[in-house]
């Protein structure tokens, strides 16, 4: 997934903030529990207010991740 994520980060840089959370540390596990993430990779999509609008779990195609980001950007006028 890293090459896909890196490519999407380059394409959406400046429009979307990307935050990596490791499931290997306590803070990551707490954040996963807060958002009901039960596996990884998982992509939690939040709007500009921090509200969860989508959760993609497992290996997803680049197009799926882009669509999820485009949807939230369109809702927010970006």
Backbone atoms as SQL, in Angstrom:
CREATE TABLE atoms (id INTEGER PRIMARY KEY, chain TEXT, resi INTEGER, resn TEXT, atom TEXT, x REAL, y REAL, z REAL);
INSERT INTO atoms VALUES
  (1, 'A', 1, 'UNK', 'N', 0.818, -1.205, 0.000),
  (2, 'A', 1, 'UNK', 'CA', 0.000, 0.000, 0.000),
  (3, 'A', 1, 'UNK', 'C', 0.861, 1.268, 0.000),
  (4, 'A', 2, 'UNK', 'N', 2.073, 1.207, 0.504),
  (5, 'A', 2, 'UNK', 'CA', 2.879, 2.421, 0.619),
  (6, 'A', 2, 'UNK', 'C', 3.062, 3.168, -0.697),
  (7, 'A', 3, 'UNK', 'N', 3.357, 2.487, -1.816),
  (8, 'A', 3, 'UNK', 'CA', 3.504, 3.256, -3.065),
  (9, 'A', 3, 'UNK', 'C', 2.213, 3.975, -3.459),
  (10, 'A', 4, 'UNK', 'N', 1.073, 3.335, -3.247),
  (11, 'A', 4, 'UNK', 'CA', -0.208, 3.965, -3.568),
  (12, 'A', 4, 'UNK', 'C', -0.443, 5.166, -2.663),
  (13, 'A', 5, 'UNK', 'N', -0.230, 4.990, -1.379),
  (14, 'A', 5, 'UNK', 'CA', -0.447, 6.077, -0.426),
  (15, 'A', 5, 'UNK', 'C', 0.503, 7.232, -0.732),
  (16, 'A', 6, 'UNK', 'N', 1.749, 6.934, -1.031),
  (17, 'A', 6, 'UNK', 'CA', 2.706, 7.993, -1.353),
  (18, 'A', 6, 'UNK', 'C', 2.268, 8.773, -2.585),
  (19, 'A', 7, 'UNK', 'N', 1.772, 8.083, -3.586),
  (20, 'A', 7, 'UNK', 'CA', 1.314, 8.740, -4.805),
  (21, 'A', 7, 'UNK', 'C', 0.096, 9.621, -4.529),
  (22, 'A', 8, 'UNK', 'N', -0.852, 9.109, -3.759),
  (23, 'A', 8, 'UNK', 'CA', -2.047, 9.887, -3.428),
  (24, 'A', 8, 'UNK', 'C', -1.669, 11.105, -2.577),
  (25, 'A', 9, 'UNK', 'N', -0.732, 10.932, -1.678),
  (26, 'A', 9, 'UNK', 'CA', -0.271, 12.057, -0.858),
  (27, 'A', 9, 'UNK', 'C', 0.320, 13.158, -1.736),
  (28, 'A', 10, 'UNK', 'N', 1.086, 12.779, -2.742),
  (29, 'A', 10, 'UNK', 'CA', 1.652, 13.777, -3.657),
  (30, 'A', 10, 'UNK', 'C', 0.547, 14.488, -4.436),
  (31, 'A', 11, 'UNK', 'N', -0.427, 13.733, -4.909),
  (32, 'A', 11, 'UNK', 'CA', -1.494, 14.299, -5.727),
  (33, 'A', 11, 'UNK', 'C', -2.439, 15.200, -4.932),
  (34, 'A', 12, 'UNK', 'N', -2.659, 14.879, -3.661),
  (35, 'A', 12, 'UNK', 'CA', -3.623, 15.624, -2.849),
  (36, 'A', 12, 'UNK', 'C', -2.956, 16.553, -1.850),
  (37, 'A', 13, 'UNK', 'N', -1.645, 16.653, -1.920),
  (38, 'A', 13, 'UNK', 'CA', -0.920, 17.534, -1.010),
  (39, 'A', 13, 'UNK', 'C', -1.458, 18.953, -1.101),
  (40, 'A', 14, 'UNK', 'N', -1.654, 19.587, 0.026),
  (41, 'A', 14, 'UNK', 'CA', -2.204, 20.927, 0.053),
  (42, 'A', 14, 'UNK', 'C', -3.723, 20.960, 0.152),
  (43, 'A', 15, 'UNK', 'N', -4.376, 19.872, -0.239),
  (44, 'A', 15, 'UNK', 'CA', -5.840, 19.800, -0.146),
  (45, 'A', 15, 'UNK', 'C', -6.285, 18.910, 1.008),
  (46, 'A', 16, 'UNK', 'N', -5.439, 17.951, 1.366),
  (47, 'A', 16, 'UNK', 'CA', -5.790, 16.951, 2.372),
  (48, 'A', 16, 'UNK', 'C', -4.605, 16.781, 3.315),
  (49, 'A', 17, 'UNK', 'N', -4.885, 16.692, 4.598),
  (50, 'A', 17, 'UNK', 'CA', -3.840, 16.367, 5.578),
  (51, 'A', 17, 'UNK', 'C', -3.824, 14.862, 5.777),
  (52, 'A', 18, 'UNK', 'N', -2.656, 14.267, 5.667),
  (53, 'A', 18, 'UNK', 'CA', -2.490, 12.838, 5.884),
  (54, 'A', 18, 'UNK', 'C', -1.773, 12.631, 7.213),
  (55, 'A', 19, 'UNK', 'N', -2.337, 11.755, 8.031),
  (56, 'A', 19, 'UNK', 'CA', -1.747, 11.447, 9.333),
  (57, 'A', 19, 'UNK', 'C', -1.577, 9.937, 9.420),
  (58, 'A', 20, 'UNK', 'N', -0.368, 9.507, 9.716),
  (59, 'A', 20, 'UNK', 'CA', -0.095, 8.084, 9.890),
  (60, 'A', 20, 'UNK', 'C', -0.155, 7.762, 11.373),
  (61, 'A', 21, 'UNK', 'N', -0.907, 6.730, 11.710),
  (62, 'A', 21, 'UNK', 'CA', -1.002, 6.274, 13.092),
  (63, 'A', 21, 'UNK', 'C', -0.570, 4.813, 13.126),
  (64, 'A', 22, 'UNK', 'N', 0.398, 4.517, 13.970),
  (65, 'A', 22, 'UNK', 'CA', 0.908, 3.156, 14.078),
  (66, 'A', 22, 'UNK', 'C', 0.084, 2.352, 15.078),
  (67, 'A', 23, 'UNK', 'N', -0.290, 1.170, 14.669),
  (68, 'A', 23, 'UNK', 'CA', -1.012, 0.266, 15.564),
  (69, 'A', 23, 'UNK', 'C', -0.056, -0.433, 16.533),
  (70, 'A', 24, 'UNK', 'N', 1.217, -0.113, 16.416),
  (71, 'A', 24, 'UNK', 'CA', 2.217, -0.745, 17.274),
  (72, 'A', 24, 'UNK', 'C', 2.465, 0.014, 18.567),
  (73, 'A', 25, 'UNK', 'N', 1.875, 1.188, 18.706),
  (74, 'A', 25, 'UNK', 'CA', 2.088, 1.919, 19.955),
  (75, 'A', 25, 'UNK', 'C', 0.755, 2.221, 20.639),
  (76, 'A', 26, 'UNK', 'N', 0.842, 2.621, 21.874),
  (77, 'A', 26, 'UNK', 'CA', -0.351, 2.833, 22.694),
  (78, 'A', 26, 'UNK', 'C', -1.273, 3.898, 22.109),
  (79, 'A', 27, 'UNK', 'N', -0.709, 5.015, 21.684),
  (80, 'A', 27, 'UNK', 'CA', -1.529, 6.096, 21.131),
  (81, 'A', 27, 'UNK', 'C', -2.275, 5.627, 19.881),
  (82, 'A', 28, 'UNK', 'N', -1.610, 4.850, 19.050),
  (83, 'A', 28, 'UNK', 'CA', -2.241, 4.321, 17.850),
  (84, 'A', 28, 'UNK', 'C', -3.377, 3.369, 18.178),
  (85, 'A', 29, 'UNK', 'N', -3.169, 2.528, 19.151),
  (86, 'A', 29, 'UNK', 'CA', -4.215, 1.590, 19.571),
  (87, 'A', 29, 'UNK', 'C', -5.413, 2.320, 20.151),
  (88, 'A', 30, 'UNK', 'N', -5.156, 3.383, 20.901),
  (89, 'A', 30, 'UNK', 'CA', -6.251, 4.177, 21.462),
  (90, 'A', 30, 'UNK', 'C', -7.040, 4.874, 20.360),
  (91, 'A', 31, 'UNK', 'N', -6.336, 5.422, 19.367),
  (92, 'A', 31, 'UNK', 'CA', -6.998, 6.095, 18.252),
  (93, 'A', 31, 'UNK', 'C', -7.811, 5.083, 17.447),
  (94, 'A', 32, 'UNK', 'N', -7.275, 3.891, 17.249),
  (95, 'A', 32, 'UNK', 'CA', -7.995, 2.842, 16.519),
  (96, 'A', 32, 'UNK', 'C', -9.287, 2.472, 17.259),
  (97, 'A', 33, 'UNK', 'N', -9.210, 2.349, 18.548),
  (98, 'A', 33, 'UNK', 'CA', -10.397, 2.013, 19.331),
  (99, 'A', 33, 'UNK', 'C', -11.429, 3.141, 19.268),
  (100, 'A', 34, 'UNK', 'N', -10.960, 4.367, 19.299),
  (101, 'A', 34, 'UNK', 'CA', -11.858, 5.527, 19.238),
  (102, 'A', 34, 'UNK', 'C', -12.699, 5.511, 17.957),
  (103, 'A', 35, 'UNK', 'N', -12.098, 5.075, 16.857),
  (104, 'A', 35, 'UNK', 'CA', -12.789, 5.081, 15.564),
  (105, 'A', 35, 'UNK', 'C', -13.220, 3.691, 15.102),
  (106, 'A', 36, 'UNK', 'N', -13.165, 2.717, 15.984),
  (107, 'A', 36, 'UNK', 'CA', -13.594, 1.337, 15.678),
  (108, 'A', 36, 'UNK', 'C', -12.820, 0.702, 14.533),
  (109, 'A', 37, 'UNK', 'N', -11.548, 1.030, 14.428),
  (110, 'A', 37, 'UNK', 'CA', -10.684, 0.404, 13.428),
  (111, 'A', 37, 'UNK', 'C', -10.231, -0.935, 13.990),
  (112, 'A', 38, 'UNK', 'N', -10.497, -2.005, 13.242),
  (113, 'A', 38, 'UNK', 'CA', -10.172, -3.336, 13.769),
  (114, 'A', 38, 'UNK', 'C', -9.074, -4.044, 12.978),
  (115, 'A', 39, 'UNK', 'N', -8.615, -3.450, 11.916),
  (116, 'A', 39, 'UNK', 'CA', -7.565, -4.077, 11.126),
  (117, 'A', 39, 'UNK', 'C', -6.778, -3.035, 10.369),
  (118, 'A', 40, 'UNK', 'N', -5.729, -3.487, 9.742),
  (119, 'A', 40, 'UNK', 'CA', -4.955, -2.553, 8.941),
  (120, 'A', 40, 'UNK', 'C', -4.409, -3.248, 7.719),
  (121, 'A', 41, 'UNK', 'N', -4.223, -2.489, 6.651),
  (122, 'A', 41, 'UNK', 'CA', -4.334, -1.033, 6.624),
  (123, 'A', 41, 'UNK', 'C', -5.790, -0.574, 6.692),
  (124, 'A', 42, 'UNK', 'N', -5.983, 0.583, 7.275),
  (125, 'A', 42, 'UNK', 'CA', -7.286, 1.236, 7.323),
  (126, 'A', 42, 'UNK', 'C', -7.076, 2.701, 6.995),
  (127, 'A', 43, 'UNK', 'N', -8.033, 3.258, 6.282),
  (128, 'A', 43, 'UNK', 'CA', -7.986, 4.666, 5.912),
  (129, 'A', 43, 'UNK', 'C', -9.231, 5.327, 6.466),
  (130, 'A', 44, 'UNK', 'N', -9.026, 6.143, 7.453),
  (131, 'A', 44, 'UNK', 'CA', -10.118, 6.855, 8.106),
  (132, 'A', 44, 'UNK', 'C', -10.193, 8.241, 7.474),
  (133, 'A', 45, 'UNK', 'N', -11.319, 8.550, 6.878),
  (134, 'A', 45, 'UNK', 'CA', -11.495, 9.829, 6.201),
  (135, 'A', 45, 'UNK', 'C', -12.340, 10.725, 7.101),
  (136, 'A', 46, 'UNK', 'N', -11.770, 11.861, 7.478),
  (137, 'A', 46, 'UNK', 'CA', -12.449, 12.829, 8.336),
  (138, 'A', 46, 'UNK', 'C', -12.681, 14.106, 7.549),
  (139, 'A', 47, 'UNK', 'N', -13.781, 14.803, 7.854),
  (140, 'A', 47, 'UNK', 'CA', -13.996, 16.100, 7.224),
  (141, 'A', 47, 'UNK', 'C', -13.194, 17.158, 7.978),
  (142, 'A', 48, 'UNK', 'N', -13.345, 18.395, 7.569),
  (143, 'A', 48, 'UNK', 'CA', -12.540, 19.466, 8.164),
  (144, 'A', 48, 'UNK', 'C', -12.880, 19.741, 9.626),
  (145, 'A', 49, 'UNK', 'N', -14.021, 19.223, 10.089),
  (146, 'A', 49, 'UNK', 'CA', -14.388, 19.396, 11.494),
  (147, 'A', 49, 'UNK', 'C', -13.940, 18.218, 12.360),
  (148, 'A', 50, 'UNK', 'N', -13.363, 17.192, 11.718),
  (149, 'A', 50, 'UNK', 'CA', -12.930, 16.011, 12.442),
  (150, 'A', 50, 'UNK', 'C', -13.962, 14.908, 12.504),
  (151, 'A', 51, 'UNK', 'N', -15.088, 15.112, 11.838),
  (152, 'A', 51, 'UNK', 'CA', -16.142, 14.090, 11.813),
  (153, 'A', 51, 'UNK', 'C', -15.783, 12.990, 10.814),
  (154, 'A', 52, 'UNK', 'N', -15.944, 11.743, 11.240),
  (155, 'A', 52, 'UNK', 'CA', -15.669, 10.611, 10.362),
  (156, 'A', 52, 'UNK', 'C', -16.707, 10.557, 9.246),
  (157, 'A', 53, 'UNK', 'N', -16.235, 10.501, 7.999),
  (158, 'A', 53, 'UNK', 'CA', -17.148, 10.406, 6.864),
  (159, 'A', 53, 'UNK', 'C', -16.966, 9.113, 6.077),
  (160, 'A', 54, 'UNK', 'N', -15.860, 8.419, 6.301),
  (161, 'A', 54, 'UNK', 'CA', -15.634, 7.160, 5.598),
  (162, 'A', 54, 'UNK', 'C', -14.543, 6.372, 6.314),
  (163, 'A', 55, 'UNK', 'N', -14.612, 5.070, 6.172),
  (164, 'A', 55, 'UNK', 'CA', -13.577, 4.179, 6.688),
  (165, 'A', 55, 'UNK', 'C', -13.355, 3.097, 5.645),
  (166, 'A', 56, 'UNK', 'N', -12.161, 3.072, 5.093),
  (167, 'A', 56, 'UNK', 'CA', -11.779, 2.048, 4.122),
  (168, 'A', 56, 'UNK', 'C', -10.832, 1.095, 4.825),
  (169, 'A', 57, 'UNK', 'N', -11.148, -0.183, 4.800),
  (170, 'A', 57, 'UNK', 'CA', -10.306, -1.156, 5.482),
  (171, 'A', 57, 'UNK', 'C', -9.762, -2.173, 4.500),
  (172, 'A', 58, 'UNK', 'N', -8.538, -2.567, 4.745),
  (173, 'A', 58, 'UNK', 'CA', -7.881, -3.532, 3.888),
  (174, 'A', 58, 'UNK', 'C', -7.157, -2.840, 2.746),
  (175, 'A', 59, 'UNK', 'N', -6.601, -3.632, 1.886),
  (176, 'A', 59, 'UNK', 'CA', -5.902, -3.098, 0.724),
  (177, 'A', 59, 'UNK', 'C', -6.953, -2.593, -0.261),
  (178, 'A', 60, 'UNK', 'N', -6.868, -1.323, -0.607),
  (179, 'A', 60, 'UNK', 'CA', -7.849, -0.725, -1.512),
  (180, 'A', 60, 'UNK', 'C', -7.135, -0.182, -2.741),
  (181, 'A', 61, 'UNK', 'N', -7.805, -0.221, -3.881),
  (182, 'A', 61, 'UNK', 'CA', -7.211, 0.363, -5.082),
  (183, 'A', 61, 'UNK', 'C', -7.055, 1.876, -4.928),
  (184, 'A', 62, 'UNK', 'N', -6.106, 2.424, -5.631),
  (185, 'A', 62, 'UNK', 'CA', -5.865, 3.863, -5.605),
  (186, 'A', 62, 'UNK', 'C', -7.136, 4.632, -5.944),
  (187, 'A', 63, 'UNK', 'N', -7.887, 4.148, -6.911),
  (188, 'A', 63, 'UNK', 'CA', -9.094, 4.830, -7.343),
  (189, 'A', 63, 'UNK', 'C', -10.128, 4.929, -6.227),
  (190, 'A', 64, 'UNK', 'N', -10.209, 3.907, -5.391),
  (191, 'A', 64, 'UNK', 'CA', -11.156, 3.905, -4.271),
  (192, 'A', 64, 'UNK', 'C', -10.777, 4.958, -3.248),
  (193, 'A', 65, 'UNK', 'N', -9.502, 5.039, -2.948),
  (194, 'A', 65, 'UNK', 'CA', -9.020, 6.045, -2.001),
  (195, 'A', 65, 'UNK', 'C', -9.233, 7.448, -2.569),
  (196, 'A', 66, 'UNK', 'N', -8.933, 7.631, -3.845),
  (197, 'A', 66, 'UNK', 'CA', -9.140, 8.937, -4.473),
  (198, 'A', 66, 'UNK', 'C', -10.614, 9.335, -4.458),
  (199, 'A', 67, 'UNK', 'N', -11.487, 8.403, -4.736),
  (200, 'A', 67, 'UNK', 'CA', -12.934, 8.698, -4.733),
  (201, 'A', 67, 'UNK', 'C', -13.386, 9.145, -3.349),
  (202, 'A', 68, 'UNK', 'N', -12.919, 8.464, -2.312),
  (203, 'A', 68, 'UNK', 'CA', -13.296, 8.836, -0.946),
  (204, 'A', 68, 'UNK', 'C', -12.820, 10.245, -0.622),
  (205, 'A', 69, 'UNK', 'N', -11.619, 10.584, -1.050),
  (206, 'A', 69, 'UNK', 'CA', -11.092, 11.928, -0.805),
  (207, 'A', 69, 'UNK', 'C', -11.845, 12.965, -1.642),
  (208, 'A', 70, 'UNK', 'N', -12.102, 12.639, -2.908),
  (209, 'A', 70, 'UNK', 'CA', -12.839, 13.559, -3.772),
  (210, 'A', 70, 'UNK', 'C', -14.238, 13.832, -3.222),
  (211, 'A', 71, 'UNK', 'N', -14.883, 12.810, -2.696),
  (212, 'A', 71, 'UNK', 'CA', -16.233, 12.975, -2.136),
  (213, 'A', 71, 'UNK', 'C', -16.241, 13.965, -0.992),
  (214, 'A', 72, 'UNK', 'N', -15.302, 13.838, -0.066),
  (215, 'A', 72, 'UNK', 'CA', -15.284, 14.752, 1.077),
  (216, 'A', 72, 'UNK', 'C', -14.862, 16.158, 0.633),
  (217, 'A', 73, 'UNK', 'N', -13.956, 16.255, -0.313),
  (218, 'A', 73, 'UNK', 'CA', -13.570, 17.570, -0.822),
  (219, 'A', 73, 'UNK', 'C', -14.736, 18.264, -1.521),
  (220, 'A', 74, 'UNK', 'N', -15.508, 17.508, -2.280),
  (221, 'A', 74, 'UNK', 'CA', -16.659, 18.080, -2.979),
  (222, 'A', 74, 'UNK', 'C', -17.702, 18.589, -1.995),
  (223, 'A', 75, 'UNK', 'N', -17.908, 17.841, -0.911),
  (224, 'A', 75, 'UNK', 'CA', -18.881, 18.275, 0.110),
  (225, 'A', 75, 'UNK', 'C', -18.457, 19.560, 0.774),
  (226, 'A', 76, 'UNK', 'N', -17.141, 19.760, 0.852),
  (227, 'A', 76, 'UNK', 'CA', -16.621, 20.926, 1.559),
  (228, 'A', 76, 'UNK', 'C', -16.262, 22.068, 0.608),
  (229, 'A', 77, 'UNK', 'N', -16.555, 21.860, -0.661),
  (230, 'A', 77, 'UNK', 'CA', -16.299, 22.922, -1.623),
  (231, 'A', 77, 'UNK', 'C', -14.859, 23.042, -2.046),
  (232, 'A', 78, 'UNK', 'N', -14.061, 21.981, -1.807),
  (233, 'A', 78, 'UNK', 'CA', -12.639, 22.062, -2.153),
  (234, 'A', 78, 'UNK', 'C', -12.364, 21.232, -3.303);
